[in-house]
Amino acid sequence: MTAFESGEDCTIDPEATVGYGEFDEPTLLGDGATIRAGSIVYGDVTIGDEFTTGHDVLVREATAIGDDVLVGTKTVIDGQTRIGSHVSLQTNVYVPTETRIGSNVFVGPGAVLTNDEYPVRTDNGLEGPTIEDGASIGANATLLPGVTIGEGAFVAAGAVVTDDVPPGRLAVGAPATIESLPGPLDGPNQLS
């Protein structure tokens, strides 16, 4: 097991594992972290202050997470991922390797982000989506590899995003079409 270092006032359930695996770098937890039972955080992970998990969360190696991030029950964050501050990943979200998530981002329950354009058919490398600051992703939405969700954009529940979503716009449907952001959705996320 790899060692970990934690800040002040951290709560790690006895049934959680922090610093899993054989890595050169320890896991670093900021102040006020809460890691619940069944969660596994690999070695070589850096996490800021006020990090909170639900139960049975997985955070893989070479991941950097900012301050005030909530990771819901049964969410998976695969390695080599960057997540900003004031982010809420709800229950059962899948975040693949090579994904970038900005700050003040909401990702609804059951959302699936992907990073392999032609799984097991070709080897074109992996490229996860990029979700820019202030974007919101609805429940059960699917983001295909390499798409960018622009700053302040909104992806509707169940949408299948195959192309970039410009800043401040709405993606809706399967495959998603781009529309103007309705008035009630215009404005920042209330996460920070």
MIDOSE-1310 file (N, C-alpha, C; in nm, 2 decimals, decimal comma, always signed):
residues 192
mtaf	+0,08/-0,12/+0,00/+0,00/+0,00/+0,00/+0,09/+0,13/+0,00; +0,05/+0,22/-0,08/+0,11/+0,35/-0,08/+0,07/+0,43/+0,04; +0,15/+0,51/+0,10/+0,12/+0,60/+0,21/+0,03/+0,71/+0,16; -0,04/+0,78/+0,25/-0,11/+0,90/+0,22/-0,08/+1,00/+0,33
esge	-0,10/+1,13/+0,29/-0,09/+1,24/+0,38/-0,22/+1,31/+0,38; -0,27/+1,35/+0,50/-0,40/+1,42/+0,51/-0,38/+1,55/+0,59; -0,47/+1,64/+0,55/-0,47/+1,77/+0,63/-0,55/+1,75/+0,76; -0,59/+1,86/+0,82/-0,66/+1,86/+0,94/-0,81/+1,82/+0,92
dcti	-0,86/+1,77/+1,03/-1,01/+1,74/+1,04/-1,06/+1,65/+0,93; -0,99/+1,55/+0,89/-1,03/+1,45/+0,79/-1,10/+1,33/+0,86; -1,20/+1,28/+0,79/-1,27/+1,16/+0,84/-1,26/+1,06/+0,73; -1,19/+0,95/+0,76/-1,18/+0,83/+0,66/-1,24/+0,71/+0,73
dpea	-1,35/+0,66/+0,68/-1,41/+0,54/+0,74/-1,31/+0,43/+0,73; -1,32/+0,34/+0,84/-1,23/+0,23/+0,84/-1,24/+0,13/+0,72; -1,36/+0,13/+0,66/-1,38/+0,04/+0,54/-1,34/+0,11/+0,41; -1,28/+0,23/+0,42/-1,23/+0,30/+0,30/-1,08/+0,28/+0,29
tvgy	-1,03/+0,28/+0,17/-0,89/+0,27/+0,14/-0,83/+0,39/+0,07; -0,73/+0,45/+0,13/-0,67/+0,57/+0,07/-0,52/+0,54/+0,05; -0,47/+0,56/-0,07/-0,33/+0,53/-0,10/-0,31/+0,39/-0,16; -0,41/+0,34/-0,23/-0,41/+0,20/-0,28/-0,31/+0,19/-0,39
gefd	-0,24/+0,07/-0,39/-0,14/+0,04/-0,50/+0,00/+0,08/-0,47; +0,08/+0,05/-0,56/+0,23/+0,07/-0,55/+0,26/+0,19/-0,65; +0,28/+0,31/-0,59/+0,31/+0,43/-0,67/+0,42/+0,51/-0,60; +0,49/+0,58/-0,68/+0,60/+0,66/-0,62/+0,56/+0,78/-0,54
eptl	+0,44/+0,83/-0,57/+0,39/+0,94/-0,49/+0,27/+0,90/-0,41; +0,26/+0,96/-0,28/+0,15/+0,93/-0,20/+0,03/+1,00/-0,24; -0,09/+0,96/-0,19/-0,21/+1,04/-0,20/-0,20/+1,16/-0,10; -0,24/+1,27/-0,15/-0,24/+1,39/-0,07/-0,39/+1,44/-0,05
lgdg	-0,44/+1,45/+0,07/-0,57/+1,50/+0,10/-0,56/+1,63/+0,17; -0,64/+1,73/+0,13/-0,64/+1,86/+0,20/-0,72/+1,85/+0,33; -0,75/+1,96/+0,39/-0,82/+1,97/+0,51/-0,97/+1,93/+0,49; -1,03/+1,87/+0,59/-1,17/+1,85/+0,60/-1,23/+1,75/+0,50
atir	-1,14/+1,65/+0,46/-1,19/+1,55/+0,37/-1,28/+1,45/+0,44; -1,38/+1,40/+0,37/-1,46/+1,29/+0,43/-1,47/+1,18/+0,32; -1,42/+1,06/+0,35/-1,41/+0,95/+0,26/-1,49/+0,84/+0,32; -1,60/+0,80/+0,26/-1,70/+0,70/+0,32/-1,66/+0,56/+0,28
agsi	-1,72/+0,47/+0,36/-1,70/+0,32/+0,35/-1,71/+0,27/+0,21; -1,62/+0,18/+0,17/-1,62/+0,12/+0,04/-1,55/+0,20/-0,07; -1,51/+0,32/-0,03/-1,44/+0,41/-0,13/-1,29/+0,37/-0,14; -1,23/+0,38/-0,26/-1,09/+0,35/-0,28/-1,03/+0,47/-0,35
vygd	-0,93/+0,52/-0,29/-0,85/+0,63/-0,36/-0,71/+0,58/-0,38; -0,67/+0,57/-0,50/-0,54/+0,51/-0,54/-0,43/+0,61/-0,49; -0,30/+0,56/-0,50/-0,18/+0,64/-0,48/-0,17/+0,74/-0,59; -0,08/+0,84/-0,57/-0,05/+0,94/-0,67/-0,18/+1,02/-0,71
vtig	-0,26/+1,06/-0,61/-0,38/+1,14/-0,63/-0,36/+1,26/-0,54; -0,39/+1,38/-0,59/-0,39/+1,50/-0,51/-0,53/+1,56/-0,50; -0,57/+1,58/-0,38/-0,71/+1,63/-0,36/-0,70/+1,75/-0,26; -0,78/+1,86/-0,30/-0,78/+1,98/-0,22/-0,87/+1,97/-0,09
deft	-0,90/+2,08/-0,03/-0,98/+2,09/+0,09/-1,12/+2,06/+0,07; -1,19/+2,01/+0,17/-1,34/+1,98/+0,18/-1,38/+1,89/+0,07; -1,31/+1,78/+0,05/-1,34/+1,68/-0,05/-1,44/+1,58/+0,02; -1,55/+1,54/-0,04/-1,64/+1,45/+0,02/-1,68/+1,34/-0,08
tghd	-1,68/+1,21/-0,03/-1,73/+1,11/-0,12/-1,86/+1,05/-0,06; -1,94/+0,99/-0,15/-2,04/+0,90/-0,10/-1,98/+0,76/-0,07; -2,06/+0,65/-0,07/-2,00/+0,52/-0,05/-1,96/+0,46/-0,18; -1,86/+0,37/-0,18/-1,82/+0,29/-0,29/-1,77/+0,38/-0,41
vlvr	-1,70/+0,48/-0,39/-1,64/+0,57/-0,49/-1,50/+0,51/-0,52; -1,46/+0,53/-0,65/-1,33/+0,49/-0,70/-1,26/+0,61/-0,76; -1,14/+0,64/-0,71/-1,06/+0,75/-0,77/-0,92/+0,69/-0,81; -0,89/+0,68/-0,94/-0,77/+0,62/-0,98/-0,65/+0,71/-0,98
eata	-0,53/+0,66/-1,01/-0,40/+0,73/-1,00/-0,39/+0,84/-1,10; -0,29/+0,93/-1,06/-0,26/+1,04/-1,15/-0,38/+1,14/-1,17; -0,46/+1,15/-1,07/-0,57/+1,24/-1,07/-0,55/+1,36/-0,98; -0,59/+1,48/-1,02/-0,58/+1,60/-0,94/-0,72/+1,66/-0,93
igdd	-0,76/+1,68/-0,80/-0,90/+1,73/-0,77/-0,88/+1,86/-0,68; -0,96/+1,96/-0,72/-0,95/+2,09/-0,64/-1,02/+2,08/-0,51; -1,06/+2,20/-0,46/-1,13/+2,22/-0,33/-1,28/+2,21/-0,35; -1,35/+2,16/-0,24/-1,49/+2,16/-0,23/-1,55/+2,08/-0,34
vlvg	-1,51/+1,95/-0,35/-1,56/+1,86/-0,45/-1,64/+1,75/-0,39; -1,76/+1,72/-0,44/-1,84/+1,61/-0,39/-1,84/+1,51/-0,50; -1,81/+1,38/-0,46/-1,82/+1,27/-0,55/-1,92/+1,17/-0,50; -2,03/+1,16/-0,57/-2,14/+1,08/-0,52/-2,12/+0,93/-0,52
tktv	-2,20/+0,86/-0,45/-2,20/+0,71/-0,43/-2,18/+0,64/-0,56; -2,09/+0,54/-0,57/-2,07/+0,46/-0,68/-2,02/+0,53/-0,81; -1,96/+0,65/-0,79/-1,90/+0,72/-0,90/-1,76/+0,67/-0,92; -1,72/+0,66/-1,05/-1,58/+0,62/-1,08/-1,51/+0,73/-1,15
idgq	-1,39/+0,77/-1,10/-1,30/+0,86/-1,17/-1,18/+0,79/-1,21; -1,16/+0,76/-1,34/-1,04/+0,68/-1,38/-0,92/+0,78/-1,38; -0,81/+0,72/-1,39/-0,68/+0,80/-1,37/-0,66/+0,90/-1,48; -0,56/+0,98/-1,45/-0,51/+1,09/-1,54/-0,62/+1,19/-1,57
trig	-0,69/+1,23/-1,47/-0,81/+1,32/-1,48/-0,78/+1,44/-1,40; -0,83/+1,56/-1,45/-0,82/+1,68/-1,38/-0,96/+1,74/-1,35; -0,98/+1,77/-1,22/-1,11/+1,82/-1,18/-1,08/+1,95/-1,10; -1,15/+2,06/-1,13/-1,14/+2,19/-1,06/-1,20/+2,19/-0,93
shvs	-1,23/+2,31/-0,88/-1,29/+2,33/-0,75/-1,44/+2,36/-0,76; -1,52/+2,33/-0,65/-1,66/+2,35/-0,64/-1,73/+2,27/-0,75; -1,71/+2,14/-0,75/-1,76/+2,05/-0,85/-1,85/+1,95/-0,77; -1,96/+1,91/-0,83/-2,05/+1,81/-0,78/-2,07/+1,70/-0,88
lqtn	-2,02/+1,59/-0,86/-2,04/+1,47/-0,94/-2,14/+1,38/-0,86; -2,26/+1,37/-0,91/-2,36/+1,30/-0,84/-2,35/+1,15/-0,85; -2,44/+1,07/-0,79/-2,43/+0,93/-0,79/-2,42/+0,86/-0,92; -2,33/+0,76/-0,93/-2,31/+0,67/-1,04/-2,27/+0,74/-1,17
vyvp	-2,18/+0,84/-1,15/-2,12/+0,91/-1,27/-1,99/+0,83/-1,31; -1,97/+0,82/-1,44/-1,84/+0,76/-1,49/-1,76/+0,87/-1,56; -1,64/+0,89/-1,51/-1,54/+0,98/-1,56/-1,42/+0,91/-1,61; -1,40/+0,90/-1,74/-1,28/+0,82/-1,79/-1,15/+0,89/-1,79
tetr	-1,05/+0,81/-1,81/-0,91/+0,86/-1,82/-0,91/+0,97/-1,93; -0,82/+1,07/-1,90/-0,79/+1,18/-1,99/-0,91/+1,27/-2,00; -0,98/+1,29/-1,89/-1,10/+1,39/-1,89/-1,05/+1,51/-1,81; -1,11/+1,63/-1,86/-1,08/+1,76/-1,79/-1,21/+1,82/-1,75
igsn	-1,23/+1,85/-1,62/-1,35/+1,91/-1,57/-1,31/+2,04/-1,50; -1,37/+2,15/-1,54/-1,33/+2,28/-1,48/-1,39/+2,30/-1,34; -1,41/+2,42/-1,30/-1,46/+2,46/-1,17/-1,61/+2,50/-1,18; -1,68/+2,49/-1,07/-1,82/+2,52/-1,06/-1,90/+2,44/-1,16
vfvg	-1,87/+2,31/-1,17/-1,94/+2,22/-1,26/-2,03/+2,12/-1,19; -2,15/+2,10/-1,25/-2,24/+2,00/-1,19/-2,26/+1,89/-1,30; -2,24/+1,76/-1,25/-2,27/+1,65/-1,34/-2,37/+1,56/-1,27; -2,49/+1,54/-1,33/-2,60/+1,48/-1,27/-2,58/+1,33/-1,26
pgav	-2,67/+1,26/-1,19/-2,66/+1,12/-1,16/-2,67/+1,04/-1,29; -2,59/+0,93/-1,29/-2,59/+0,84/-1,41/-2,52/+0,89/-1,53; -2,47/+1,01/-1,53/-2,40/+1,06/-1,65/-2,28/+0,98/-1,69; -2,26/+0,96/-1,82/-2,15/+0,88/-1,86/-2,06/+0,96/-1,96
ltnd	-1,94/+0,97/-1,92/-1,84/+1,04/-2,01/-1,76/+0,93/-2,07; -1,72/+0,94/-2,20/-1,65/+0,84/-2,27/-1,52/+0,89/-2,33; -1,42/+0,80/-2,36/-1,29/+0,84/-2,41/-1,24/+0,76/-2,52; -1,31/+0,67/-2,57/-1,26/+0,57/-2,67/-1,36/+0,58/-2,79
eypv	-1,32/+0,64/-2,90/-1,41/+0,66/-3,02/-1,46/+0,53/-3,08; -1,37/+0,43/-3,09/-1,41/+0,30/-3,15/-1,37/+0,19/-3,05; -1,44/+0,16/-2,94/-1,39/+0,07/-2,84/-1,36/-0,07/-2,90; -1,24/-0,12/-2,87/-1,18/-0,25/-2,91/-1,18/-0,28/-3,06
rtdn	-1,21/-0,18/-3,14/-1,20/-0,20/-3,28/-1,07/-0,13/-3,34; -1,03/-0,02/-3,28/-0,91/+0,05/-3,33/-0,83/+0,09/-3,21; -0,71/+0,14/-3,23/-0,63/+0,19/-3,12/-0,58/+0,33/-3,15; -0,68/+0,42/-3,14/-0,65/+0,56/-3,18/-0,62/+0,65/-3,06
gleg	-0,59/+0,58/-2,94/-0,57/+0,66/-2,82/-0,69/+0,70/-2,75; -0,68/+0,75/-2,63/-0,79/+0,79/-2,55/-0,80/+0,94/-2,54; -0,92/+0,99/-2,55/-0,94/+1,14/-2,53/-1,08/+1,16/-2,47; -1,07/+1,19/-2,34/-1,20/+1,22/-2,27/-1,25/+1,35/-2,30
ptie	-1,37/+1,38/-2,26/-1,43/+1,51/-2,28/-1,37/+1,62/-2,20; -1,39/+1,74/-2,23/-1,36/+1,86/-2,15/-1,48/+1,93/-2,12; -1,50/+1,95/-1,99/-1,62/+2,03/-1,94/-1,56/+2,16/-1,88; -1,60/+2,27/-1,94/-1,54/+2,40/-1,90/-1,62/+2,45/-1,78
dgas	-1,56/+2,56/-1,72/-1,61/+2,62/-1,59/-1,76/+2,65/-1,61; -1,83/+2,62/-1,50/-1,97/+2,66/-1,49/-2,07/+2,58/-1,57; -2,03/+2,48/-1,64/-2,12/+2,39/-1,72/-2,20/+2,30/-1,63; -2,32/+2,26/-1,68/-2,40/+2,16/-1,61/-2,44/+2,05/-1,70
igan	-2,43/+1,92/-1,65/-2,46/+1,81/-1,73/-2,57/+1,74/-1,66; -2,68/+1,71/-1,73/-2,80/+1,65/-1,67/-2,79/+1,50/-1,65; -2,89/+1,45/-1,57/-2,89/+1,31/-1,54/-2,89/+1,22/-1,67; -2,81/+1,11/-1,66/-2,81/+1,01/-1,77/-2,76/+1,07/-1,90
atll	-2,70/+1,18/-1,91/-2,64/+1,23/-2,03/-2,52/+1,15/-2,07; -2,49/+1,14/-2,20/-2,37/+1,07/-2,24/-2,29/+1,17/-2,33; -2,16/+1,18/-2,29/-2,07/+1,27/-2,36/-1,97/+1,18/-2,44; -1,96/+1,20/-2,57/-1,87/+1,11/-2,65/-1,72/+1,17/-2,64
pgvt	-1,63/+1,09/-2,68/-1,49/+1,12/-2,67/-1,45/+1,26/-2,73; -1,37/+1,33/-2,67/-1,31/+1,45/-2,72/-1,40/+1,57/-2,73; -1,53/+1,56/-2,69/-1,62/+1,68/-2,70/-1,58/+1,78/-2,60; -1,61/+1,91/-2,62/-1,59/+2,01/-2,53/-1,73/+2,07/-2,50
igeg	-1,76/+2,08/-2,37/-1,88/+2,15/-2,32/-1,84/+2,28/-2,27; -1,88/+2,39/-2,34/-1,83/+2,52/-2,32/-1,87/+2,58/-2,19; -1,80/+2,69/-2,15/-1,83/+2,76/-2,03/-1,97/+2,80/-2,01; -2,04/+2,76/-1,90/-2,17/+2,79/-1,87/-2,28/+2,72/-1,96
afva	-2,24/+2,62/-2,04/-2,33/+2,55/-2,12/-2,41/+2,45/-2,03; -2,52/+2,40/-2,09/-2,61/+2,31/-2,02/-2,64/+2,19/-2,11; -2,62/+2,07/-2,06/-2,65/+1,95/-2,13/-2,78/+1,89/-2,06; -2,88/+1,87/-2,14/-3,01/+1,83/-2,08/-3,00/+1,68/-2,04
agav	-3,09/+1,64/-1,95/-3,09/+1,50/-1,91/-3,11/+1,41/-2,03; -3,04/+1,30/-2,03/-3,06/+1,20/-2,14/-3,00/+1,24/-2,27; -2,94/+1,36/-2,29/-2,88/+1,40/-2,41/-2,76/+1,31/-2,45; -2,73/+1,29/-2,58/-2,62/+1,22/-2,62/-2,54/+1,32/-2,71
vtdd	-2,43/+1,37/-2,65/-2,35/+1,48/-2,70/-2,24/+1,42/-2,79; -2,25/+1,45/-2,92/-2,16/+1,39/-3,02/-2,06/+1,50/-3,07; -2,10/+1,63/-3,05/-2,02/+1,74/-3,10/-2,00/+1,84/-2,99; -1,91/+1,94/-3,00/-1,89/+2,04/-2,90/-2,01/+2,12/-2,88
vppg	-2,03/+2,16/-2,75/-2,14/+2,25/-2,71/-2,08/+2,39/-2,69; -2,12/+2,49/-2,76/-2,06/+2,62/-2,74/-2,09/+2,68/-2,60; -2,01/+2,77/-2,55/-2,04/+2,84/-2,42/-2,18/+2,89/-2,42; -2,24/+2,88/-2,30/-2,37/+2,94/-2,28/-2,49/+2,89/-2,37
rlav	-2,47/+2,77/-2,42/-2,58/+2,71/-2,50/-2,63/+2,58/-2,44; -2,74/+2,53/-2,49/-2,81/+2,41/-2,44/-2,80/+2,30/-2,54; -2,76/+2,18/-2,50/-2,76/+2,06/-2,58/-2,87/+1,97/-2,54; -2,96/+1,93/-2,63/-3,08/+1,85/-2,59/-3,10/+1,74/-2,70
gapa	-3,14/+1,62/-2,66/-3,18/+1,52/-2,75/-3,07/+1,42/-2,78; -3,10/+1,32/-2,86/-3,01/+1,21/-2,90/-3,02/+1,18/-3,05; -2,92/+1,22/-3,13/-2,80/+1,30/-3,09/-2,84/+1,44/-3,05; -2,76/+1,50/-2,97/-2,80/+1,63/-2,92/-2,79/+1,74/-3,03
ties	-2,89/+1,83/-3,02/-2,89/+1,95/-3,11/-2,86/+2,07/-3,01; -2,81/+2,17/-3,07/-2,77/+2,29/-2,99/-2,88/+2,40/-3,00; -2,92/+2,45/-2,89/-3,03/+2,55/-2,88/-2,98/+2,67/-2,80; -3,06/+2,77/-2,80/-3,03/+2,88/-2,71/-3,06/+2,84/-2,56
lpgp	-2,99/+2,89/-2,47/-3,02/+2,86/-2,33/-3,14/+2,93/-2,28; -3,24/+2,86/-2,24/-3,36/+2,93/-2,19/-3,33/+3,02/-2,07; -3,41/+3,13/-2,05/-3,39/+3,22/-1,94/-3,37/+3,16/-1,81; -3,45/+3,07/-1,76/-3,43/+3,01/-1,63/-3,30/+2,94/-1,61
ldgp	-3,23/+2,90/-1,72/-3,11/+2,83/-1,71/-2,99/+2,92/-1,73; -3,01/+3,04/-1,76/-2,91/+3,14/-1,78/-2,85/+3,19/-1,65; -2,73/+3,18/-1,63/-2,66/+3,22/-1,50/-2,58/+3,11/-1,45; -2,50/+3,15/-1,34/-2,40/+3,05/-1,29/-2,46/+2,94/-1,21
nqls	-2,39/+2,83/-1,20/-2,43/+2,72/-1,11/-2,41/+2,77/-0,96; -2,49/+2,72/-0,87/-2,49/+2,77/-0,73/-2,42/+2,66/-0,65; -2,30/+2,63/-0,68/-2,22/+2,53/-0,61/-2,12/+2,58/-0,51; -2,07/+2,70/-0,53/-1,96/+2,75/-0,45/-2,02/+2,84/-0,34
